[in-house]
Amino acid sequence: MNTDTDLLWSPGRRELEESNVAAFMNWVSEVRGLHFSDYAELWRWSSTDLAGFWSAVWEFYGLDAVTDHDEVLGRASMPGADWFPGARLNFAERCFARATDARPALVCLTEGGTPEETSWSELRRQVADVAA
């Protein structure tokens, strides 16, 4: 019987080692000299050093090469926090920045459970159609 506390899925070793979180943790270790033994330590850092964590995310994803910002967190009040004031980003452009033919842009399941893939070139075409 399944209860709300039962673990439904846990990533395997390969998923853990090849995840974006693992890549980020390695990058933070190499570039910032911060070492986290597991996700819980990373989470603690992300919730106690907001500016440090989010500036690292900003750099890790290459946004520092796209736009400047005045500061990481202009106003910390919740709700209403002001993240990266002064930055200017094109959301669609950033979504396509790492497009590759090596993997689909989207994978969804039909109502019947069949996976359907959308390539990056098809998604780019659809976005251009909507923009037009």
N, CA and C of each residue as an Amber inpcrd file, in Angstrom:
protein
   396
   0.8440000  -1.1860000   0.0000000   0.0000000   0.0000000   0.0000000
   0.8860000   1.2440000   0.0000000   0.4970000   2.1990000  -0.7920000
   1.2600000   3.4380000  -0.9360000   0.7310000   4.5000000   0.0160000
   1.6180000   5.0960000   0.7860000   1.2370000   6.2270000   1.6240000
   1.9510000   7.4540000   1.1150000   1.6000000   8.6000000   1.6310000
   2.2290000   9.8450000   1.1850000   3.7140000   9.8920000   1.4960000
   4.2040000   9.0520000   2.3870000   5.6190000   9.0800000   2.7540000
   6.4490000   8.0370000   2.0160000   5.8090000   7.1550000   1.2330000
   6.5580000   6.1520000   0.4740000   7.3590000   6.8210000  -0.6360000
   8.5940000   6.3860000  -0.7960000   9.4500000   6.8730000  -1.8690000
   9.0140000   6.1940000  -3.1650000   8.6220000   7.0060000  -4.1450000
   8.1460000   6.4510000  -5.4040000   9.2650000   6.1810000  -6.3990000
  10.3270000   6.9660000  -6.3470000  11.4290000   6.8100000  -7.2880000
  12.6730000   7.4400000  -6.6950000  13.8000000   6.8810000  -7.0050000
  15.0780000   7.4350000  -6.5930000  16.0410000   7.2700000  -7.7590000
  16.8240000   8.3040000  -8.0840000  17.7320000   8.1830000  -9.2220000
  18.8230000   7.1560000  -8.9510000  19.2260000   6.4790000 -10.0070000
  20.3370000   5.5420000  -9.9080000  21.6640000   6.2870000  -9.9510000
  22.7310000   5.5530000  -9.8150000  24.0670000   6.1540000  -9.7960000
  24.3530000   6.9440000 -11.0710000  24.0040000   6.3580000 -12.2380000
  24.2410000   7.0340000 -13.5090000  23.4760000   8.3520000 -13.5810000
  22.1990000   8.3320000 -13.1930000  21.4050000   9.5680000 -13.2170000
  21.9950000  10.6200000 -12.2890000  22.4620000  10.1960000 -11.1330000
  23.0640000  11.1370000 -10.1850000  24.3420000  11.7490000 -10.7470000
  25.1970000  10.9210000 -11.3090000  26.4850000  11.3980000 -11.8170000
  26.3520000  12.2610000 -13.0600000  25.3160000  12.0200000 -13.8710000
  25.1500000  12.7440000 -15.1260000  24.1150000  13.8630000 -15.0480000
  23.6430000  14.1690000 -13.8540000  22.5940000  15.1790000 -13.6990000
  23.1500000  16.5960000 -13.8010000  22.2800000  17.5410000 -14.0780000
  22.6630000  18.9490000 -14.0850000  23.1100000  19.3960000 -12.7010000
  22.4840000  18.8540000 -11.6650000  22.8750000  19.2210000 -10.2940000
  24.3070000  18.7660000 -10.0240000  24.6610000  17.5580000 -10.4640000
  26.0300000  17.0730000 -10.2640000  27.0240000  17.9420000 -11.0340000
  26.6820000  18.3150000 -12.2540000  27.5610000  19.1900000 -13.0360000
  27.7300000  20.5380000 -12.3380000  26.6410000  21.0670000 -11.8080000
  26.7010000  22.3360000 -11.0900000  27.5660000  22.2180000  -9.8360000
  27.3890000  21.1410000  -9.0730000  28.1910000  20.9490000  -7.8610000
  29.6720000  20.8350000  -8.2010000  30.0090000  20.1450000  -9.2890000
  31.4070000  20.0440000  -9.7180000  31.9470000  21.4070000 -10.1260000
  31.1490000  22.1660000 -10.8630000  31.5540000  23.4990000 -11.3060000
  31.7850000  24.4110000 -10.1020000  30.8800000  24.3990000  -9.1470000
  31.0150000  25.2360000  -7.9470000  32.2860000  24.8630000  -7.1910000
  32.5940000  23.5900000  -7.1490000  33.8060000  23.1300000  -6.4780000
  35.0480000  23.6470000  -7.1940000  35.0780000  23.5050000  -8.5230000
  36.2470000  23.9200000  -9.2990000  36.4030000  25.4370000  -9.3740000
  35.3080000  26.1460000  -9.6200000  35.3730000  27.5850000  -9.8720000
  35.3040000  28.4100000  -8.5910000  34.4470000  28.0050000  -7.6680000
  34.2460000  28.7890000  -6.4480000  34.9450000  28.1960000  -5.2230000
  35.4630000  26.9840000  -5.3460000  36.1350000  26.3530000  -4.2210000
  35.1950000  25.9320000  -3.1050000  33.9240000  25.7440000  -3.4370000
  32.9240000  25.3050000  -2.4570000  32.6260000  23.8390000  -2.6860000
  32.6880000  23.0490000  -1.6390000  32.5180000  21.6060000  -1.7690000
  31.3040000  21.1550000  -0.9650000  30.4250000  20.4210000  -1.6320000
  29.2170000  19.9010000  -0.9950000  29.2140000  18.3940000  -1.1570000
  29.0410000  17.6890000  -0.0510000  29.0990000  16.2340000  -0.1030000
  27.8230000  15.6210000  -0.6660000  26.7290000  16.3570000  -0.6180000
  25.4740000  15.8270000  -1.1470000  24.5080000  16.9650000  -1.4440000
  23.3610000  16.5960000  -1.9660000  22.3580000  17.5790000  -2.3500000
  21.8690000  18.3820000  -1.1450000  21.7410000  17.7420000   0.0030000
  21.2610000  18.4430000   1.2030000  22.1920000  19.6040000   1.5690000
  23.4920000  19.4000000   1.4470000  24.4450000  20.4910000   1.7280000
  24.3170000  21.6040000   0.6960000  24.1480000  21.2390000  -0.5640000
  23.9410000  22.2340000  -1.6070000  22.6790000  23.0350000  -1.3200000
  21.6080000  22.3510000  -0.9480000  20.3480000  23.0240000  -0.6300000
  20.5250000  23.9920000   0.5350000  21.2460000  23.5660000   1.5730000
  21.4750000  24.4690000   2.7110000  22.1870000  25.7370000   2.2620000
  23.2000000  25.5870000   1.4220000  23.9010000  26.7580000   0.9010000
  22.9450000  27.6360000   0.0980000  22.1060000  27.0140000  -0.7300000
  21.1910000  27.7820000  -1.5780000  20.1680000  28.5670000  -0.7590000
  19.8860000  28.1150000   0.4380000  18.8790000  28.7930000   1.2590000
  19.4850000  29.7150000   2.3120000  20.8020000  29.6730000   2.4870000
  21.4370000  30.5490000   3.4840000  22.3180000  31.6220000   2.8480000
  22.7810000  31.3960000   1.6310000  23.5920000  32.3860000   0.9190000
  22.9460000  32.6340000  -0.4380000  21.8300000  33.3550000  -0.4110000
  21.0480000  33.5600000  -1.6270000  21.8690000  34.1950000  -2.7440000
  22.5800000  35.2650000  -2.4300000  23.3700000  35.9540000  -3.4590000
  24.4800000  35.0520000  -3.9900000  25.1610000  34.3370000  -3.1230000
  26.2310000  33.4430000  -3.5470000  25.7170000  32.3240000  -4.4310000
  24.6350000  31.6950000  -4.0050000  24.0710000  30.5880000  -4.7790000
  23.5760000  31.0570000  -6.1370000  22.7460000  32.1010000  -6.1630000
  22.1420000  32.5150000  -7.4190000  23.1390000  33.1650000  -8.3600000
  24.1720000  33.8010000  -7.8430000  25.2090000  34.3120000  -8.7430000
  25.9820000  33.1480000  -9.3640000  26.1410000  32.0600000  -8.6210000
  26.7920000  30.8700000  -9.1720000  25.9310000  30.2500000 -10.2710000
  24.6230000  30.1610000 -10.0500000  23.7190000  29.6420000 -11.0810000
  23.8030000  30.5210000 -12.3310000  23.8170000  31.8390000 -12.1150000
  23.8990000  32.8110000 -13.2170000  25.1490000  32.5500000 -14.0670000
  26.2910000  32.3730000 -13.3980000  27.5470000  32.1160000 -14.1140000
  27.5700000  30.7330000 -14.7460000  27.1090000  29.7240000 -14.0180000
  27.1240000  28.3430000 -14.5100000  26.3880000  28.2260000 -15.8340000
  25.2780000  28.9180000 -15.9670000  24.5020000  28.8690000 -17.2050000
  24.9220000  29.9130000 -18.2250000  26.0310000  30.6080000 -17.9750000
  26.5910000  31.5250000 -18.9430000  25.8540000  32.8330000 -19.0990000
  24.9920000  33.1600000 -18.1660000  24.2360000  34.4020000 -18.2820000
  25.1070000  35.6280000 -18.0650000  26.2390000  35.4600000 -17.3890000
  27.1650000  36.5800000 -17.2000000  27.7540000  37.0330000 -18.5360000
  27.7760000  36.1550000 -19.5330000  28.2820000  36.5210000 -20.8510000
  27.2020000  37.1850000 -21.7080000  25.9480000  37.1170000 -21.2580000
  24.8290000  37.6370000 -22.0280000  24.4340000  39.0380000 -21.5820000
  24.4410000  39.2700000 -20.2730000  23.9740000  40.5460000 -19.7360000
  24.6050000  40.8190000 -18.3760000  24.7290000  42.0900000 -18.0660000
  25.1740000  42.4990000 -16.7340000  23.9520000  42.6650000 -15.8430000
  24.2020000  42.7720000 -14.5510000  23.1410000  43.0910000 -13.6010000
  23.7420000  43.9790000 -12.5190000  22.8940000  44.7470000 -11.8680000
  23.3700000  45.6720000 -10.8400000  23.7670000  44.9340000  -9.5620000
  22.9710000  43.9680000  -9.1770000  23.2270000  43.1300000  -8.0050000
  22.3990000  41.8640000  -8.1560000  22.6690000  40.8810000  -7.3090000
  21.9510000  39.6180000  -7.4170000  20.5350000  39.7500000  -6.8680000
  20.4170000  40.2850000  -5.6910000  19.1140000  40.3900000  -5.0340000
  18.9120000  41.8190000  -4.5700000  18.1340000  42.5700000  -5.3470000
  17.9050000  43.9690000  -5.0280000  17.0310000  44.1540000  -3.8060000
  15.9800000  43.3730000  -3.7220000  15.0640000  43.4170000  -2.5860000
  14.7330000  41.9850000  -2.2120000  14.9740000  41.6180000  -0.9650000
  14.8190000  40.2290000  -0.5460000  13.4560000  39.9170000   0.0540000
  12.5890000  40.8900000   0.1770000  11.2910000  40.6410000   0.8080000
  10.4620000  39.6680000  -0.0220000   9.7470000  38.8270000   0.6740000
   8.8720000  37.8570000   0.0090000   7.4420000  38.1080000   0.4510000
   6.4950000  38.1800000  -0.4430000   6.7150000  38.1650000  -1.8900000
   7.2720000  39.5020000  -2.3640000   7.7320000  39.5300000  -3.5880000
   8.2130000  40.7710000  -4.1810000   9.7090000  40.8950000  -4.2980000
  10.4310000  39.7950000  -4.1350000  11.8870000  39.8410000  -4.2760000
  12.2480000  40.3660000  -5.6640000  13.3500000  41.0750000  -5.7400000
  13.8130000  41.6920000  -6.9840000  15.1450000  41.0500000  -7.3580000
  15.0980000  40.0510000  -8.2410000  16.2740000  39.2850000  -8.6290000
  16.9660000  39.9140000  -9.8330000  18.2670000  40.0470000  -9.7530000
  19.1280000  40.5180000 -10.8360000  18.6150000  41.8120000 -11.4840000
  18.3660000  42.8410000 -10.6630000  17.9170000  44.0980000 -11.2660000
  18.9680000  44.6240000 -12.2480000  18.4800000  45.1850000 -13.3410000
  19.3520000  45.7230000 -14.3810000  19.6570000  44.7290000 -15.4890000
  19.3780000  43.4500000 -15.2760000  19.6400000  42.4350000 -16.2990000
  18.5420000  42.4600000 -17.3470000  18.9170000  42.1470000 -18.5790000
  17.9600000  42.0740000 -19.6810000  18.1900000  40.7510000 -20.4030000
  17.1960000  39.8890000 -20.3820000  17.3080000  38.5810000 -21.0160000
  16.1310000  38.3370000 -21.9520000  16.3940000  37.6260000 -23.0250000
  15.3550000  37.1540000 -23.9160000  15.1210000  35.6960000 -23.5430000
  13.9680000  35.4040000 -22.9480000  13.6970000  34.0630000 -22.4380000
  13.7710000  33.0080000 -23.5440000  13.1370000  33.2570000 -24.6740000
  13.1510000  32.2770000 -25.7690000  14.5790000  32.0230000 -26.2530000
  15.3600000  33.0880000 -26.3840000  16.7510000  32.9450000 -26.8180000
  17.5360000  32.0630000 -25.8500000  17.3380000  32.2550000 -24.5610000
  18.0550000  31.4660000 -23.5610000  17.6010000  30.0090000 -23.5860000
  16.3290000  29.7590000 -23.8610000  15.8430000  28.3780000 -23.9470000
  16.5160000  27.6180000 -25.0820000  16.8100000  28.3200000 -26.1740000
  17.4250000  27.6830000 -27.3340000  18.9540000  27.7120000 -27.3030000
  19.5380000  28.3330000 -26.3040000  20.9940000  28.5100000 -26.2620000
  21.7480000  27.1820000 -26.2600000  21.1880000  26.1560000 -25.6890000
  21.8760000  24.8560000 -25.6280000  21.1860000  23.7980000 -26.4770000
  20.4710000  24.2480000 -27.4940000  19.7920000  23.3130000 -28.3910000
  20.8190000  22.4140000 -29.0700000  20.4470000  21.1590000 -29.2610000
  21.3430000  20.1900000 -29.8750000  20.5310000  19.1120000 -30.5770000
  21.0910000  18.5720000 -31.6390000  20.4380000  17.4600000 -32.3150000
  20.6430000  16.1470000 -31.5750000  21.4680000  16.1620000 -30.5270000
  21.7760000  14.9400000 -29.7790000  20.6140000  14.4710000 -28.9090000
  19.6730000  15.3700000 -28.6410000  18.5290000  14.9890000 -27.8100000
  17.3390000  15.8580000 -28.1890000  16.1280000  15.3770000 -27.9260000
  14.9490000  16.1680000 -28.2680000  14.7900000  17.3700000 -27.3250000
  14.0700000  18.3570000 -27.7970000  13.7640000  19.5210000 -26.9590000
  12.7060000  19.1550000 -25.9360000  11.7210000  18.3970000 -26.3570000
  10.6050000  18.0100000 -25.4910000  10.2950000  16.5300000 -25.6790000
   9.9270000  15.8940000 -24.6000000   9.4000000  14.5370000 -24.6570000
   8.1260000  14.5560000 -23.8240000   7.0400000  14.1760000 -24.4450000
   5.7680000  14.1460000 -23.7150000   5.1180000  12.7910000 -23.9270000
   4.1110000  12.5210000 -23.1350000   3.3610000  11.2860000 -23.2800000
   1.9690000  11.6200000 -23.7780000   1.5180000  10.8800000 -24.7810000
   0.1490000  11.0460000 -25.2410000  -0.7820000  10.4940000 -24.1630000
  -2.0660000  10.7270000 -24.3290000  -3.0190000  10.1880000 -23.3590000
  -2.9490000   8.6710000 -23.2870000  -2.5440000   8.0450000 -24.3740000
  -2.4080000   6.5910000 -24.3940000  -1.0940000   6.1010000 -23.8110000
  -0.2150000   7.0290000 -23.4260000   1.0430000   6.6560000 -22.8060000
   2.2130000   6.5180000 -23.7650000   2.0110000   6.8360000 -25.0310000
   3.0770000   6.7330000 -26.0200000   3.9440000   7.9920000 -25.9770000
   5.2600000   7.8410000 -25.8540000   6.1220000   9.0300000 -25.8550000
   6.1940000   9.6660000 -27.2370000   6.1530000  10.9970000 -27.2550000
   6.3240000  11.7530000 -28.4910000   7.4180000  12.7760000 -28.2730000
   8.3290000  12.8550000 -29.2320000   9.4520000  13.7860000 -29.1280000
   9.2700000  14.9560000 -30.0840000   9.7240000  16.1290000 -29.6420000
   9.7680000  17.3250000 -30.4850000  11.2260000  17.7410000 -30.5800000
  11.7290000  17.8340000 -31.8010000  13.1290000  18.2200000 -32.0100000
  13.3010000  19.7080000 -31.7280000  14.5410000  20.1110000 -31.5540000
  14.8360000  21.5200000 -31.3370000  14.4640000  22.3440000 -32.5620000
  14.7260000  21.8150000 -33.7580000  14.3930000  22.5760000 -34.9670000
  12.8830000  22.7350000 -35.1110000  12.1140000  21.7100000 -34.7790000
  10.6590000  21.8130000 -34.8290000  10.1460000  22.8030000 -33.7820000
  10.6980000  22.7530000 -32.5880000  10.2780000  23.6930000 -31.5480000
  10.6180000  25.1230000 -31.9530000  11.7980000  25.3180000 -32.5480000
  12.1900000  26.6540000 -33.0190000  11.1990000  27.1570000 -34.0740000
  10.7910000  26.2730000 -34.9920000   9.8130000  26.6400000 -36.0060000
   8.4830000  27.0340000 -35.3790000   8.0300000  26.2570000 -34.4020000
   6.7590000  26.5420000 -33.7310000   6.8180000  27.8800000 -32.9770000
   7.9230000  28.1360000 -32.3240000   8.0830000  29.3990000 -31.6040000
   8.0700000  30.5680000 -32.5830000   8.7370000  30.4180000 -33.7190000
   8.7550000  31.4760000 -34.7380000   7.3430000  31.7190000 -35.2800000
   6.5730000  30.6430000 -35.4520000   5.1960000  30.7930000 -35.9220000
   4.3680000  31.5930000 -34.9140000   4.5250000  31.2860000 -33.6400000
   3.7820000  32.0050000 -32.6050000   4.2180000  33.4660000 -32.5580000
   5.5180000  33.7110000 -32.6840000   6.0360000  35.0790000 -32.6500000
   5.5290000  35.9000000 -33.8300000   5.3650000  35.2380000 -34.9860000
   4.8860000  35.9500000 -36.1850000   3.4160000  36.2840000 -36.0380000
